[in-house]
Amino acid sequence: MAIVWMDDMLRSIGKSKLVTEEASVEKLSKDYFWYSPVLDRQLKEKKADAVIVPETEADVAEALALAYRLRIPVTARGAGTGNYGQAVPLEGGIVLDLSGLDRIVEIGDGYARVQCGVKLAVLDKTARDNGQELRIYPSTYVKATVGGFVSGGSGGIGSVTWGNLWDGNVLEAVVYTLEETPRRLAVKGDELFDYIHNYGTTGIMTEVTVPLAPRTEWAQAVFQFDDFAASLQFGEALANEASIPKRLVSPMEWPLPSYFKPLAKFLASGQAAALTEIAESSLSAAAELAERFGGRLGHVIEASMYRRTIGVSDFTWNHTTLWAMKSDPAYTYLQAQFSCDTYLEQLGDIKSKYGDEVLMHFEWMRSGGVLVPAALPIVRFGTEERLYEIIGYFESIGVQIFDPHTWVLADGGRSGGNRMLTRKKANDPLGLLNPGKI
């Protein structure tokens, strides 16, 4: 198939923007799906036929018009830091590498308008230089792009205060359709729902406007506890304490902290840890709160060292999984949401049944304005059957699972499937945008 349209593609796109060299195409067809042994087995042989690297929005529109004419599948890519095969083409075709659209268009009072390929770390540094900062970002902050996060992510550092992407953390987006003549859509309000965490299935995002918060001087602190349940209760109390500004509350049981090699030397062996980012002016108040739950302040990275050294957020969210896998490649993970009222009982049931086969890591966050105990449990992988037996048990005791071992949006917990399908049919009538993901 590739031979049929490659000459047309070269004439229309030009050699400088079309990548056909085998090793480069292979690399740009992959993301971090190998976090999942299930996806690793299913996706490791998948790749595009070629990669287009646009430099402008006009290049994007031209590529999409050509794909429509030649009936070529198109898979969007940012930095490829997703974990679910978002950027892996299931049916070959073109990978549209949008990382070259990397211009910060505008930093305003309370917002930033940027092209989709801007790296989150670059945007945050620029915003902080202007007295503002990102509200939320993933643990892949250094490499991840704004468009990749909006199209393939959901929440992260900052979500304990600001919620997930759907909670007002995207203000507007520019999206191109895949039609004979691609349309440029400026999307805002309720319509954004169809383009957030869509894997590029309903349109190609080229520009995003996100809200900014006032800059805060963040101290990074690790609190330690003899008892993991106590670290969770402290996390809940800290997350609910309005007088203490925070952007990260991540309790995790031992031995997970021992896997964080750059951090472990500062921590007491055998203790649960709550990794936090707290306004430096509130650090003593947080330490007093930890003492009420039998905890103590174990390690602090002062605000003056923010982003000048490895930070505690580099060990949280799905970076916890990465550090565990570095220690033992047999580990994988789940994505879960526990009950606000019975999370300790649910935790007890899981630990009684599975012991160290499942190591618990929570992230306190807000969703729709409500504080929830989210979790990314680390699971020792044996077989797919055993993995889904564990998932079934979680669900049987009321723990909701957002399956990270599938590339299908609805199966991974993305709601609004019928609505997104309607949008896809309108914007992608030939079904060429990242086929198989929705």
N, C-alpha and C positions, 0 to 999 in steps of 0.2 A: 504493500500500500504506500509506503513512504516514497518509493521511486516514482510513483504516479504523480504526486504533487510537489516533490522537492524542487524541481526546476522552476515551477510556477512560484513557489515560495521564495526562492533565491532571487528571481527577477523582481518580485514585488517588494520584498523586505530588504534585500541587500545583504551581502556577505558579512558586513560588520555587525549586524544585529541578529544574525542567524547562527546558532551553534549546532554543529553536526558532528563534531569530534566525539568519538565513542565514550571516552572516559569522562568528559565534561557532561555529556548528556546523561550518563549513568549517575553521576554525582548530583546533578540538578533535578533528577527524578525521584530523589529520596528525601525523607524527613526522619524524625526520631521514632518511627513506628517500632523500632527494635526494643523499645521499652516493654513492649508486649511480645511474648514468645508466640502468641497466636498470630498476631499481625506479621511478625517477622517471617513466619513460615509462609504466610499467604501473599506477602507483598515484595519479598526480596528480589524476585525476578522481574517485577514490573518496571517499565521505563518508557519514556517518551521516544518518539522518532527524531525529534529536533527540539531545540529551545530557542525561543525568541526573547531578546533582551531589549525592550523598548526604552527609548530615551525621553519620550514626550507622550502626552495624552493622544496626540494625533497618531503616533506610532501604534498605540493600543487600539485605537479605532480601526486603523488600517489592517492590523493583524486579525482582528475579529471579523471584519468584512471578508477578508480572504478566507478565513476558516469557514465562514458560512458558505461562500461560493464553492469551496473545495470539499466541504463536508468533513472537516477535520476536528476531532475532539480537542478542547483547550482546558488545561489545568493551570490555575493561578498558583504562583509561588512568591512568598516573601523571602524570609531567611531560612525556611525549612526547619524551624524549631518545633513544629507541631508533633504530637505523639500518636495520632490516630490515622496516619496515612492521608491527611488532608491534601498534601501536595504531591501525592503519588498518582500518576495517571494509570487508571485501570485498563484503558483501551488504547494505549499508545497516543499518537498524535503529537500535540505541541504542549510543552510547558512554557507558560508565559511568566518569565522571571521579572518581577516588577521592582526589584531592589534598586534599579537605576533611577527610579522616580523618587529622588531623595532630597527634595527641596523643602525647607521650612518656609511656607508662604507668608505666614503672619503669626506673631505672638501678640495677642490683645489682652485686655483686662479680663482675666478669668477664662481665657480660651486660647487654643492654638489651632491654626489651620495649616495642614501639612500634606505633602504628597505621601502616598501609601508606603513608599520604600524608606522613609526616614526611620532610623533606628531609635528605639525608645530611650536608650541611654543618651543619645545625642540630643533628643528633644528635651529630656528632663534636665540635662546640664544647661541647655540654653534657657529653659524656663527658670531654673534656679538662679542663673545669672541676672535674670530680670525680676527676681523677688517672688517667683511662683514655682510650682512643681506639678508633676503628674499626680492625679488622684490615685489611679490604680495601674499596676503593671505586673507582668508575669515574672517568675524567677529567671526566665531566659532574657531578662531586660537588656543585657549587653548586646546580644546578637539580634533579638527579635525586632521586627519592623512594626510600625503602627498599624498598617493595613493587615499584616499577618495576624496580629493580636486581635483586632476587631473581627476579622473574618474567620479566625480559627480558634480563638480563645474564649474565655468567659470571665474569669476573675483573677485575683492574685494579691500581691502586696498592696495594701490600701483598702481591700474589700471589707475589712473589719469595720471600717468607718463609712466607706462610700458605696459598698455593694458591688454587684457585678456589672458587666457591660450594659445590660438592659436597664440598669437603674440610673439612667440619666448620664452615663459616662461616655456616650457618643452623642454629639449634638447635630451633626450633619455629615453626609457622605456624598461624594460624586461617584456614580456607578455607570458603567457602560453595558449595554445589552449586546447579545450576540444575534444579530439579525442581518438582513441584506445590507441595510444601512444602519449601523449601530447608533442607538440613541444615547445621549449624555443626560443622565438623570441627576438632579440635585435632590437628595432624599433627606427628609427630616421628620421629626415627630413620630407618630405611630408606625409609619412606613418603614422606619429603620429596623423594625423587628425582623423583616424578611431578609435583611442583609448582614445582621450581626450573627457571628458563628454559623455562617452558611457555606463555608469551604469554597466560596466562589461559584456556587451552583446556580445562583439566581442573578448574577451579574458580576462584572469585574470592577472592583473598587480601585479608584485612582487617587482620591483625595479624601481626607478625613478631618473633621473638626472635633476636637475633644475639649472638655472643660479642664481648667487648671485650678488648683487650690493655692492659697498663700503659702509661701515657703516657710517650712518649719525646720528648726535645728534638731535633728533626730539623734538621740542616743540609742545604741543597739545593746540590748541587755539580755543575758541568759539567766533565768531564775531556775533553781534546782530544788527538787522535792524527793523525799524518800518514797513517796507514794504517787503513782501516775494519776490516780483519781483526784488527788489533791491538786496536781498541776492543771488538770482540766477545770476544776472548780475555780481555781485562781484565774484561769484564762477567761472563764465566763464572767467573773466579777470584774476583771480588768476591762474586758470588752464592753461591759455595761456601764463602766465608770465614766460618765460624761466629762468630769473635770480633768481627766488624763487623756490628752490627745495621743492617739496611737494609729499605727498603720499596719501592725503585724502582731498577732498573738498565736503562736504555734506550739502547742504542747505535744511532746512525743515521749514514748516510753523507752527505757533502756532495753536493748543495747543500741538503739538507733543513734544516739549522740556519739557513741564510740566510733561510728563510721565516718564522722566528719573530721578527717585527719588534721586540717589546719586549725580546727577549733577544739578538738577533743583534749588537747594538752592543757587547756585552761579549765576543764570541767572535772568534777569529782566522779569517780568511777561508781557505776551501779545506780545512779540516780536519774529519775525522770527530769526532763528539761523543758522549760517554756521559753522559746526564742521570741523576742519581742523587739519592736521599734517603738520608742516612746519619746515624746518631746523631752528634751534634756532637762528642762525646768521642772518636769514632773517625775523625775527618776526616783527621788526619795519617797514620794507618795506611792509609787508603784512598789517599791521595796517594802514599805509598811504594809501594803495590801498583801504582798506575798507572805509576810510573816504570819498573818492571820490564818493562813492555810498551811503553816508549817514549812514554808519555803524560805530560801535565802538567795540573795543576789550573788551569782557565781562568776560572772564575767561581764565587763562593760567595754564597749568601743565608743569612745567619746565622739560628740558631734563634729569636733574639729577633724576627725579622721574619716568622716563620711565619704565613701567612694574613693578613698585613698588606699584602702586595704580591702581584703576580702571581708564581706559583711555577713551578718547572721542570716539575712534574707537569701544568701547563696546556699543555704542548707534547708530551706523551707519549700512549701508547695511541692512541685514535682522534682525539685532538686534534691529533696530528701530521698526520693526513689533512685536518682542517679548516684548519690553517694553510697546507698545500700548496694546497688548493682556493682559499683566499683569494688566493694568489699567481697561480694559474692554474686556472681552472674546468674545464679539460680533465682534471684529475687525478681519479682514484678510487683504490680500494684493494682489497687482498685480505687474508684472514686465513689464516695458514699456521703449520705446525709443522714445523721442520726436524729432521733426525736429530741426536741428541746426539753421535754419533761422527764424522759426516761433514759437519757443517754448513758448514765452510769450503769443502769441495769442491763442495757443492751451490751455495753462494753464487757461487763462481768460474764454474760452468757457466752460471748465470743471467745473470751480468754479461757473460760472453763472448757470449751469444746475444742479449741484449736491451739491453745498455748502459744509457743513461739513460732508456730507455723504462720501466724498472722501477727505482725508487729504494728502497733497502733500509732498513728500520727494524725493529729487533728489540726484544723485551721478554723478558728472562730471567724465568722464573716457575716455580713448582712446580705439578705436577699429580699427584695421588695420592702426594705426598711426593717425587716425582722431579723434579729440575731439568731443564727443557726450554727449548730456544731457540725461543720463539714469535716470530712476525713479523707485521707489518702492512705489507707492501710497498705503496708508492705507485706506481700504474700510470697512464701517460698513455693515456687512453681514445681509441680511434679508432672501432672498431665492436664490436658484441657478439661477432661471430665471432673477431676478433682477441683480445678479452679471454679468451674460452674456449680459444683456442689457447694463450695464455700459461698459463692454469690447467692445461691438459692437459700442457704441458711440465713445469711444477712437479711434477705428480703422476708423470710418467714417470721423474723422477730421485729419487723417494722423498720428496718434500715433500708433506705432507698439507695439503689445502686445506679450510677451513670456509667455504663460499661465502657471502659477504655480499650477493650479488645475487639472493637468493631470500627469500621470506617463509615458505617451507615448512620446518618445524623439522628434519625428517630430512635434507633436501637441504642445510641449513646446517650439518650436522654433529652435530645433537643425537641422541645414541644413545638406545636404549631405546624406539624407536617403538612396537613392539607392546605393550609394557607400558603406555605412556602412552595408547594407544588403548583398552586394556581399562579403564583408570581413567576415561577420558573417557566411555565408554559407561555406566559405573556412576554417574558424577556429573552427566552431561549427556545424558540418554537421547534428547532431541530434536535433539542436535547443534547447539545454538544459541550455544555459547560460542566466539566468534571463529572462525566457520566458515571453512574453507579453509586454515588455518594448520598443521593436523596431518593 
